[in-house]
Amino acid sequence: MARDPSEYQIFYHVGLGKAASTYLQNRVFPVLQDICYVPRDRYRGYQALIERTRDERYLISREAAYRLGQRLDEFAAFKADARVILVLRRHDRWIASHYRRYLKNGGSAGFERYADLDSPEPLVWGEQKMRFMPMIEAVEKRFGSAPLVLFHEDLKTDPFYLIDQLCTFTGARYQRDRIDLSVVHSSWSDDQLKVVRQVGKHLFSEIPKPPRHPGVHRVQRRLRLWTCYGILGAARLVPKQFLDPDPLIPPERLDRIRAHFADDWLACRDYAQHHNPAPASPQ
């Protein structure tokens, strides 16, 4: 017999990618108490898990990135009163981190093509996809409630404040001595990414189109990643004089992105100040 949806509440962390999703999924969510965390590798089975358990609160995490609308629609169809958690990162830092991952995975486009504020048909990221307030409004529209809006930067300045906010919102508890504040994984150097970008121009398309069969897609993606890791490893041996002397990401491009979205960033900060619940006393 199917469970009555009124018996439980779901908190849905919509990961935007490169905004602490991996850290939260590995170091924070698993140690929360009084809430059942559904790991990202069990996301596809969350409905069956809810049916066979009797918890009152569930925390589900799924990365969305530029598929945000699709992910929200999928989840709202299951639980329209779910409460949503968003973690945002200042636009220039966020998109720069996305670009570094794109290169690490074999991408070869220059940053100005990857994050294009001017084109009506951008290659990957365009102006509209990089705005955060429309994402918040999309959550409100689909779920009828304000999301919890947290900020990646707070994990460096005051991580326990962020976790306290999360717990106040979800009704969960945690013990501070169980929180690991170490970095989940380190970044590749700019020189290594320059090499893989140059080699990738000859091996891969700028934006690979996945085959229709999901099994073939997984195999091709795995082979591509293995190849890229091999290139990144070999890149350490390339003398610096053979590398492109220009910055991997032109600083002036990041300055433009930061200035362009300054109003959006301030609006998100203001939204969080007015809608986020005040965190409970430290635990």
N, C-alpha and C positions, 0 to 999 in steps of 0.2 A: 504494500500500500504506500502510495507516494506521501511524502511528508507535507504537511500544511506549511506553505511559505511563511506564514505568520509566526511559526515556531522558532525561526532563526533569523539572524541578520548577517548580511555579507558585507565585508569591506573589501573593495576592489582597488588594488594598487595598479594604476595604469603607468607603467614605466615608459618614459620618453626616450630612453637610451642615453647613455653617457651622462646620466643625472643620478648617480648613486644607486641604480637599480641592483646591480650585482652585489654591492656591499650590503644593502638592506636584505636581499634574498639569502645571502650566505651568513651574515653576521648578526643581524637584528631579528628578523621575522622568526627564525627557528627557535629563539630563546624566549619569545613572548609567552606569558602565561595567561590562562583564562580565555584563550582564543585558539581555534584550530587553524594552523597555517597550512595551506595547500601549496607545496613547492612548485616551482615553475615547470619542472619536468613531469608533473602530474596534472598540469592544467587541463588537459583534454579530458581527464576523468573526474573533474571536480563535481559534476552533477551526481554521478554514481556514488562518490564518496559521501556527499551530503545525505543521500538517501539511506546509506547504510550506517550512518553515525547519528548521534543525538546531541551534538554540541549546539550551543545557542548562538555562537559567534564564529564566523569563518573569515580568514584573511586570505585572499587570492591575489597573486601577482602575475602580471603578464605584460611583456614589453610591447609597445604599440608604435613608437616613433611616428613616421609619417602615415601610418595606417590608423591613426587615432579614431577617426569616425567609424571605421569598420569595426574596430574592437569594441567601442562603446555600444554600437548597435547590437553586436553579438551578445554582449553581456546584459544589456537592458532587456532583451527578449526573454532572458531567463529570470532576472530579478530586477524589476523596474524601480524598486525602492532601495537598491544597494547604495552604500555610501562610498564615495570615490576618494582616493588619495592620489594627489599629483605632487611630484617633486620636480621643481624647476631649477634651472641653472642659467646664470646670466647669458644672454644670447651669444655674445662673441665667444665666450669660453665653451659654451655648449656646442656650437656648430663647429668650432675648431677641433673639439674632441671627436665629434662625428667624422670630420674629414680625416683625421689621423687613423681612425678605425677603417674608413673606406680605403685608404692607401694600404694599410696593413693587410687587407683582404684582397688586394690585387687591383684596386682602382688606379687610374692613371690620369684623370682629368686634373687640371690646375684648380686651385682654390676658387678663383674668380668664376669658373664655370660650375663648380660644385655648389657654391652658395651664391646664387645670382639674384640680386635684388631688383634687377631691371627687366629681365625677360618675362614675357607673358607665358612662355613655355620653357621653364628652367629644366636643366638636365636632371637635377636631383632635388635641391632645396631652393624654393622660391620665397618671395617676400611673405606671402600669405601663410605658407606652411611653417614659417618661423615665428609667427606671432602666438603668444601664450593666452592672452585674454579671450580670443575666440575658442580656444580649447576649454577654458573654464566655462564659458557660456554654453558650449556644446554639452558639457557634463550636466549643467543646471537644466538644460532643455530636456535631456533624456531621462534624468533621474529625479528631477523635481527637488533637488536639495543642493546646498553649497558644498563643493568638495573641500577636503582638507588640503591646503596649499602649503607645501614645505619647500625649503630652499637648500640646494646642494651646498652652498657656501657655509651654511650653519653647521654642517658636519665637521668642518675644520675649526670654526671659531667656538662652537658650543654644542657638541654632538648630543649631549644628554638632554639639552633643551629640546632639540628636535625629536628625540625619542620620547620625551615626556609628553610633547604635543600629540604624537602618534598614539600613545597609550590613553590619553584623555579622550581622544576622538573615538577610539575603538573599544574602550573599556578593558583593555589588556593591562597586565602588570609585567614588570621585569626586575631583575636584580643587576645592579650596575657592575658587579664584579664578574658577570657572565658576558658582558659586552666586550668584544675584541675590536679595538680601535685601529688596528694595523691596516695597511693598504692591502686590498685584495690581490691586485696584480700591478706590476710596474709597467711604465710606458716604453715604447720603442723610441730610440733616438731619432732626431730629425734626419741625421745622415743616413741611417738605415732606411727610413721611409722615402728619402729621395731616391735611393737605389731601387727600391721595389717599385716606385712610381715610374722610373725610367724603363726598367725591364718589363713592367706590366703593359707598357704601350705596345710591345711586340708580342706578348703572350695572350692578353685578355682584351675583351671589349671594355669600353669605359663603364657601361652599365650592362652586365650580363642579363640575358633573358632566360629565365629558368624554363626547362622543358615541362611539358604538361604532366608527365608522369612524376609523382612526388619521389618515388624511389630513385629514379634516374637523377633527379635534382639533388637529392642528398648525396649521392655518390660523386657527382660532378663538383658539388660545393666542397666536399671533403678533400678531393684531389686538388682543387684550386687552393685551399687553405694550406695543405701540406707543401705545395709548391712555394707558396708565399713565405711560409716559415723557413723553408730552405734558403730562399733568396735573402730574407732578413738575417739569417745566421751568417751567410757568406758576405753580407754587406759590411760586416765588421772588419773585413780584410781589405776593403777598397780604400786606397790612399785618399786623403782629403782633397788633394790637388785635382783628382779626377771627378769630383762631385760638383754639382751645380752650386755656384757661390751665392746665389740668391736665397733669401729665407724660404723655408718650406711653405710658410703662410705669411704673405706680406703684412706687416704690422698695420699699414694704412688701411688694408681691407678690414681687419678686425676693428680698427677705430671707427670705420664707417658703419659697420654692423652695430657696434655698441651705441653710437650716436643715433642711428636710425630707429632703434628699438628702445631708446631710453624711456619714452612715454609708456610703452607697453610694460617695461620692467617695473616702473614706479606704480603703475596701475595694479600689477600683480602683488606687489608688496603691500599696497594699501588694502587690497581685497583680503589678503591673509590677516592683516591687522584687525579688520572689521569682522571677519567670519570665523577665523580659527578659534577654537575654545582655548581658554587660558589653561596652561598645563598645570596638573596637580603637583603637590609637593614632591620633591625628589624622593626616589625609592631606594 
